[in-house]
Amino acid sequence: MRVENTRNSLPSQFIHRAAFYASHDELLAVAVPVVEDALRRDVPVALIASSPTEARLRQVLNGASGLIHLPPPEPLLRGSGQAVVTQRARELRELTDWAGPISVISEHHQYRPGINATAWVEADAAMNVALSTLPISMTCLYPTGLGPQADALRWNHAYLVDQDGTVRENTDCRSPVDVLAMHPVSAPVSLGKPHKEMTFSPWQLIDLRTMVTEATVTAGLGTDRADDFVLAVNEAASNAVEHGYGIGLLQLWQQDGQLICEVHDTGSLDEPLPGLRPPHPSSLRGRGMWIARQLCDLLHVWTDSYGTHVRLHATRD
């Protein structure tokens, strides 16, 4: 797999806006002017929206060209905001490389399967990290009545859009670190007792790679996918022994055509969403988790009172 790491530390170009709607008509009242403004400036618009909303937008806009459909996240990713954003960042990075600046309309609704407001908070914070250097203006559309998560959703956006289309600066906007300190990343659903596990030190990473390699064969992963996954797990394990007092724990599950590994250590995270921002090409550090996120189907990082945990997935082709 080709891993891009050529982005440098540029000033932030990402513009993140939020609007709240009580009905589908209110959603369209906000979205249509945003789309029309972008198309007037010859800026392509990427739609992350339900099929009915996309159909209505295309109808209202008389089938205007310049609209790009982005499919919903893979079911595997749902519930992990950072994993959704890793996928989205790849797609949007390719779009900006091809088209230059783009506008994104991202619809959120409470009936989306497997997605809740807590995951949206995580995803929005992750967007601010992963897309910071890209020329993207994103408007997130949220239903009203989200309860305690509504404030946190606002904190992730530098601008708010009123129903009359007025865009105003959000004085309550906060950094991703501050948002996730108050709304920590959730642990994924427990998988039960692992099929295999091992405690490892820096001198046992070869044994760890051997164990994961054997599991990829049993799981039926193709050669390239298996090699990528072993490297991803190795990067997470290397981080664990570097930052977790020299000892880590690897757990492994095989289920439904998936190979799942978790890497645990007793260290803490300075950054709640490591590996989302592409490293500077001249940097000798900070590449491990970025590489790991690019090489597996899902990577989710969370912390608790026991330490730092990383879950990685690979799915059989």
Sequence and secondary structure as in RCSB ss.txt:
>XXXX:A:sequence
MRVENTRNSLPSQFIHRAAFYASHDELLAVAVPVVEDALRRDVPVALIASSPTEARLRQVLNGASGLIHLPPPEP
LLRGSGQAVVTQRARELRELTDWAGPISVISEHHQYRPGINATAWVEADAAMNVALSTLPISMTCLYPTGLGPQA
DALRWNHAYLVDQDGTVRENTDCRSPVDVLAMHPVSAPVSLGKPHKEMTFSPWQLIDLRTMVTEATVTAGLGTDR
ADDFVLAVNEAASNAVEHGYGIGLLQLWQQDGQLICEVHDTGSLDEPLPGLRPPHPSSLRGRGMWIARQLCDLLH
VWTDSYGTHVRLHATRD
>XXXX:A:secstr
              EEEEEEESSHHHHHHHHHHHHHHHHHTT  EEEE  HHHHHHHHHHTTT TTEEE     G
GGTT HHHHHHHHHHHHHHHHHHHSSEEEEEE  TTSTT  HHHHHHHHHHHHHHTTTS EEEEEEEES  TTHH
HHHHHT SEEE TTS EEE TT   HHHHHHHS         S SEEEEE GGGHHHHHHHHHHHHHHHT  HHH
HHHHHHHHHHHHHHHHHHTTT EEEEEEEETTEEEEEEEES   SSSSTT S   TT SSS HHHHHHHHSSEEE
EEEETTEEEEEEEEE  
